[in-house]
Amino acid sequence: ASAPFVAEDVFSYCRRNEAWLFVTYTKSPRKYAGCVVVAQEKGNSFVDGPQLLVWTAYSKEPGAAEFTLGKIEHIAKNLGFRYIIFASSRKGWLRRAEALGFTLRERVYHKALF
């Protein structure tokens, strides 16, 4: 399955300051470890506070996800976000997300009509 966006979408949102790209590097030797793009979720009346959406993320180094999430949490708290959210179709995230402090809020099912 392909993502419902292309790289140009991410670039456009970041350029308009509607999303933010964070790049992670290893400590020693210093090399690229991954990246994450976050954006403010537009929200709805069912949630009690602003949410920071992890829109897309990539990691090629063990532990990079945990390290980056810690930094994103710090930034989100300082900016007044109440929650960090993400969605994934990958089953492996169910246990991993819980280990990182996330709780399952809902499951979304999708059916194409044409």
C-alpha positions as CSV (number, residue, x, y, z in Angstrom):
1,A,0.0,0.0,0.0
2,S,1.3,3.4,-0.8
3,A,1.1,6.5,1.4
4,P,-1.8,8.9,0.9
5,F,0.8,11.7,0.2
6,V,4.0,12.2,-1.8
7,A,7.2,13.9,-0.8
8,E,6.1,17.1,-2.4
9,D,3.2,17.3,0.0
10,V,5.5,17.0,3.0
11,F,7.8,19.7,1.5
12,S,4.9,22.0,0.8
13,Y,3.5,21.7,4.4
14,C,6.9,22.2,5.9
15,R,7.5,25.2,3.6
16,R,4.2,26.8,4.8
17,N,5.1,26.1,8.4
18,E,2.2,23.7,8.8
19,A,4.5,20.7,9.5
20,W,8.0,20.4,10.9
21,L,10.8,18.1,9.8
22,F,13.2,16.7,12.4
23,V,16.3,14.8,11.4
24,T,18.1,12.5,13.8
25,Y,21.8,11.6,13.8
26,T,23.9,9.1,15.7
27,K,26.3,10.4,18.2
28,S,29.5,8.7,17.2
29,P,30.3,8.5,14.4
30,R,27.8,11.2,13.5
31,K,25.7,9.9,10.6
32,Y,22.1,10.1,9.5
33,A,19.8,7.9,11.6
34,G,16.3,8.9,10.4
35,C,13.7,11.7,10.4
36,V,10.2,12.5,11.5
37,V,7.6,15.0,10.2
38,V,5.0,16.3,12.7
39,A,2.0,18.6,12.3
40,Q,-0.7,20.0,14.4
41,E,-3.8,17.8,14.1
42,K,-6.8,19.8,13.2
43,G,-8.6,18.2,16.1
44,N,-12.3,17.7,16.8
45,S,-14.8,18.2,19.6
46,F,-14.1,14.7,21.0
47,V,-10.6,15.4,22.2
48,D,-9.8,17.7,25.1
49,G,-6.7,19.5,23.9
50,P,-4.3,20.1,21.0
51,Q,-2.7,17.1,19.4
52,L,0.7,16.8,17.7
53,L,0.5,14.3,14.8
54,V,3.5,12.2,13.8
55,W,2.7,12.4,10.1
56,T,5.5,10.3,8.8
57,A,8.7,8.8,10.3
58,Y,11.7,6.8,9.1
59,S,14.5,5.2,11.2
60,K,17.5,3.2,10.0
61,E,19.3,2.9,13.3
62,P,18.2,0.9,16.4
63,G,16.9,3.2,19.2
64,A,16.5,6.2,16.9
65,A,12.7,6.0,17.3
66,E,12.8,6.2,21.1
67,F,15.4,8.9,21.1
68,T,13.5,11.0,18.6
69,L,10.2,10.5,20.3
70,G,11.7,11.8,23.6
71,K,12.8,15.0,21.8
72,I,9.4,15.4,20.1
73,E,7.6,14.9,23.5
74,H,9.8,17.7,25.0
75,I,9.0,20.1,22.1
76,A,5.3,19.2,22.1
77,K,5.0,19.9,25.9
78,N,6.8,23.3,25.5
79,L,4.4,24.3,22.7
80,G,1.3,23.4,24.7
81,F,0.3,20.2,23.0
82,R,-1.7,17.8,25.1
83,Y,-1.2,14.7,23.1
84,I,1.1,13.1,20.5
85,I,-0.8,10.8,18.1
86,F,0.1,8.7,15.1
87,A,-1.6,6.1,12.9
88,S,-0.1,2.9,11.4
89,S,-1.4,-0.1,9.5
90,R,1.5,-2.1,10.8
91,K,0.4,-4.7,13.4
92,G,3.8,-4.6,15.1
93,W,3.1,-1.1,16.4
94,L,0.4,-2.3,18.7
95,R,2.9,-3.6,21.3
96,R,5.6,-1.2,20.5
97,A,3.3,1.9,20.9
98,E,2.2,0.6,24.3
99,A,5.8,0.2,25.4
100,L,6.4,3.8,24.3
101,G,3.5,5.1,26.5
102,F,0.8,5.3,23.8
103,T,-2.7,3.8,24.3
104,L,-5.0,2.6,21.5
105,R,-7.8,5.1,21.0
106,E,-9.6,3.8,17.9
107,R,-9.2,1.5,14.9
108,V,-10.1,3.0,11.5
109,Y,-11.3,0.7,8.7
110,H,-11.2,1.7,5.1
111,K,-13.2,0.4,2.1
112,A,-12.6,1.7,-1.4
113,L,-15.8,2.3,-3.3
114,F,-14.2,2.8,-6.8
